[in-house]
Amino acid sequence: MDSCINDDRQFGDHETQESEVEADLYRHFVSCKKNPDHREFIPIDKFTLKDLPESHQDIDLYEYIKATADLTVRVNVEKISPNRPQFWPETSRPYPYYSMYGSSKTRTGSGRVWFVTKFHNGERKDGYFTGHTEYTKCWCLNCYNSKTPSHLWWEFNVDTATHVVFDNFEANNTSLRFFYNREENPVVSVKKIALDYKNIEHDWCRLKCVTCDEMLGNKLMQIEKLYKQVCEKVRDKNINSRDNYKLNFIVSHPHGCAKHISIGQWKDKEKIGYRTMFTYTTSTCPGSSGAFVYCLGYNERWGWADLFHTGTLQSGLNHSGFGFVL
């Protein structure tokens, strides 16, 4: 039977990272009070099979975590919407960044790529979307202002927490950084973004993104296909033992810096309707808000997952929003 979680469940401290300039982020990483040494965070380029618990040193799980990491992006939001609510729904708990419209601070979180689709002249060539678009040209930032826009492009979603990107105003002032695995990595980014869906209560939103960068588009498609293949294998291997080991992992950009993996255990879960929220010991930091939360053996529902990191509770446990899992 599911454990009951304290009423402060999704109303603890959020974990977006605030900064004035990019150079501030590493300073925040070094001076972190929550995880001063970041010992439980594994840099993605140093992650090996031996970093998994001995009982779970499985090559499919390792490849699954690597694929999840490759689809993880840093989310930078440069403006705050004037439409943020004062409180979380049906509570008296303050909602993050209410009344901070006009602030010059950049807020950084994490997110994950999903549903990559390739188009040519408005016709789907590969991926999830079916049929044709009403438009035949790429709508990325460069093409939108160009007299010779590309007729080949890729559209994809990035899922994150609603408290990270609240509405279309904020989405229009958001940029995504891909493959940020170490500090010296070149910047690969996308800036043309729109809000596709949001749910404040569940703390989940979906961003619609576009690129005509062939290297980026093809790479994201390849990674996502690998992800789906290993996802099914990992699910089948662990569904019967999921409540015994309670293994949990998160890939995020702590403090807006390079990508890290953290591995721990989930502790409690609460179900409301078809949605479930988890608490976990897995380490997170400011910058982890919106990161995909994976609880081993809990399947993604209907081909997608919307369980993302929301924040930390007064108890010291970290917690997700409410997502679809089976």
N, C-alpha and C positions, 0 to 999 in steps of 0.2 A: 504494500500500500504506500502511496506517495506520502512523503513527509510534508508537514505544513510549514511554510516559511513565514517568518515574522512579517508584520504588515509594512515594515520599512523596505520591503523586497526590492522595489525598483526606484526607491527614492533616496538612496545613499548618494555618495559623491560620484558625479560623472567623471570620466577620465579622458577628456580632451586636453590637449596641451596648448596653452596660450603662449604667444611670443610676439615680440615687436618686429624682429627681423629673423631671417633664416639662421644667422650666426648664433642666435640665442639658444637654439635647440640643443646643441651639444653641451652647452653650459648647464641647461636643465638636466640633461642626462647625468652629468658628473655630480651635480649637487642634489640628486634625487633623495628624498627622505623616505619614501615608501619602500624602495629596494635599493639601498645605498650602493651595494656592490653588483647588483644585477646578476647575481650568481646563478639564478634559476632561468635566466634568459640565454638561449643558445644562438649565436649569430648563424644565419642561414648557411653561409659558406663554410661553416665549421661543423655543421650537423652531420652525425654519422649514425649508423645502426646501433652502436653501443650507447648512444644517448637515450635510447628507449629503455623502459624497464626490462629486466632480463626475461620476464615472462612474455614480453611482446616484441622481441627483436625479430620481427617478421619483415621480409623484404617488401611485401605488398603494402604494409602499413607505412614503412619508410618512404616508398615511392608516392603514396597518397599524401603524406605530410609535405613532401617536396613539391608536389603538384599544387597543393593548397597554397603553399608559400609563393609559388610562381604567379598565382592568380591574385595574391594579396597586393593591395596598392595603398600608398599614402594619400590621404585626403586632406587638402588644404582649403580652408574656407576663409575668405578675406573680408567678408561683411556679415553683419548680423541683421536678421529680418526684424522689421518693426512689428511683425505679426505673431511673435512668439507669445505663448500664454503665460500668465503669471504663475500658474500652478500646474503640476501634473494632474491629469484628469481625475476628477472626483476625490481630490486630496487637498490638503493645505500645504503640501511640500512645494517649495519654490522650483519653478522650471528653469533649467540652465539658461543664462544670458538674457533673461527677461529685462526689458528696459535698458539694454546696452546697445541699442541701435545707434550707429555712428562711431562705435569704438574702432580704433585703428589696429587693434590686435588681430593677428591671424590665429585661427584655431585649427589644430591638426588632430586628425583621427586616422582610423584605418578602415579599409573596405575590401570587398572581394569581387572580382570580375565574374560575370555569368552571362549565358545566352549570347555567345558571339555569332554573328551572322554576316556573311559576305554578300555584297550587292554589286551588280553591274548594270548601268542604265535603268536602275529601279527594279531589276529582276533578281530574285534570290538565287545565288549560286551555291551556297553551302551554309549550313548552320540550322538554327531553330525556326526562324520566322518563315512563314509560308506565303506564297502569292507575290504580289508586286506592291511597290510603294507608289504613292501619288506623285512623287518627285523622282527625277532621273539623275540628279547630281549630288555630289557629296555636300554636306552642310557643315563641315568642320569650320573652324575659325578662319583658316587660310582661304578655303574655297568660297566661303560666304562673301568675302570681300574681293574675290578674284574674277576677272573676265574669262578665265579659262579653268573653271572648276573641274575637278576629277569626276569621271563617270564610274569609277571603281572605288568602293569604300566598304568599311566594316562598321556595323553598329553593335553595341554590346551594353549590358547593364552592369552597374556597380552597386552592390547592396552595402548599406552601412546603417548606423543608428540615426533615427530622426533627430535626436538632440545634437548630432553632429551637423547634418544638413537638414534644415527644418522645412524649407519651401522652395519654390522656384526662384525667388529672389536670391536666396543663398546659393542654390545650385548654379545660377548664372555667374556667381562670383567664386566658383570652386575650381580647383585644378587637381589633377591626379598625377602622381608620379609612379611609374612602373619599374620593376626590376631593381629597386633600390636595396641591394643586398650588402653593399659596403660603401663606405664614405666616398671612395674614389670612383664609383660607378658614374657613367655619363647620365645626364638628366634626360629621361624619356617621359614626356608628359602629354596630357590631353586637357584642353581648356574649354571646349565647347560642350556644355553639359546642361541637361534639363531634368527637372523632377518628373519621374514617371508615376510614382505612387508613394504614399506615406501613411503610417499609422502611429499616432502619437502614443497611444496607450501601450501598444506592443513594442514601441521604440524601434521601428524598422522602416527604412525608406529605400526606394529603388531609383537610381539615377540612370538616365538614358544618355549614352555617349556615342561619339562617332570619331573615326579616323580614316584617312586615306593613305596613311603610312603603311605600305605593303609589308615591310618587315615586322612592324608591330601587329598589324591585323592577322597575318599568317601565323605568327608566333603564338598569339593568344588562342587562335583556333586549335593549333596543335596541342597546346598545354591543356585546354579544356577537354579535348577528346581523350587524352591520357588520363586526366582526372576522372572522367566518367567510367573508364575501364577499371581502374584500380579501386574506385569507390565501391563498386558492386562486389569485388572480391573481398575487400575488407569488411563490408557489411555482412556477407554470408559467413565469414569466419568467426565473427564476434557477437552476433545477435543473441546467442543463447547464454553467453557469459557476461553480458554487458553490465548487469547489476552486481556482479561479483567483484570485478576489478575496478569498475567506474573510471576507466582511463579517460582523460580529457586533455585536449591540446588547443592552443591558440597561437596563431601567427599574427604579429602586429608590428607597428612601428613605434616602439616606446619613445616618448618625448619627440616624436617626429623624426627620429634618426633612423639608421639603417634597420632593416627587417630582422626580427628575432623570433625564435620559437620558444614557447614555454609549455611544459608538460606537467600535469598534476592529476588530481582526481575531482570529480564532481561529488558533492555531498548530499544535497537535497534537490527535489524537483517539485514543482507545483503545477497542476494542470487546471486551466480554465477553458472549458469547451474543448476545442481541438488543439489548443496551443499549450505549450509547456515552457516553463522557465526553470533554469538550473542555477544553483550556487556551486562554487568550486574553489579549490585551493590554488589552482593554476595561476601563476604570477602574471600580473598586469601592471601597467603604469599609465600616467597621463600620456595620451597618444594612442592608447589601446582601444578607446571607445570606437565601436563600429566594427571591430575585428570579428571574423567568423569564429564561432564557438563550436567545437566538435566533441561530442560525447560518444565514445567508441561503442558501436553497435546500435546506436539510435539512427534509424534510416532517415534520409532526406525524403520528404513527402512530395509526391507528384513531380519528381525530377528537379526540385530546387530546394534550397535550404534558406531559412530566414531567421536563424538563431544567432544573434550578434551581441557582443559585449556591451553592457550598459554602464557598469560602474562597480563600486565597492560599498558594502554595507557597514553599518556600525559594528557588527560582529567581527569584522575583519575579512569575511569571505567576499569573494568577487561574484558577480552575477550577470546573467544574460537578460535580454528582453524575453518576450513570449514568442516562441516560434513553432512552426509545424515540424513535428518529428513523429516517427512511428516506433 
